[in-house]
């Protein structure tokens, strides 16, 4: 995992998922507005899913 994106996910969750679709960014922003922890968790989940998709299938 990219350590810079993980740090960014803790500091500002919507910025960590900027390479995603607009709905994903808005969802993360909304969760961050409702509470910092849900936004961070959502950003971590989205980053983890992206990393899982990048791994080659064996």
Secondary structure, DSSP 8 states (H G I E B T S, - for coil): --HHHHHHHHH-HHHHTTTS-HHHHHHHHHHHHH-HHHHHHHHHHHHHHHHHHHS---
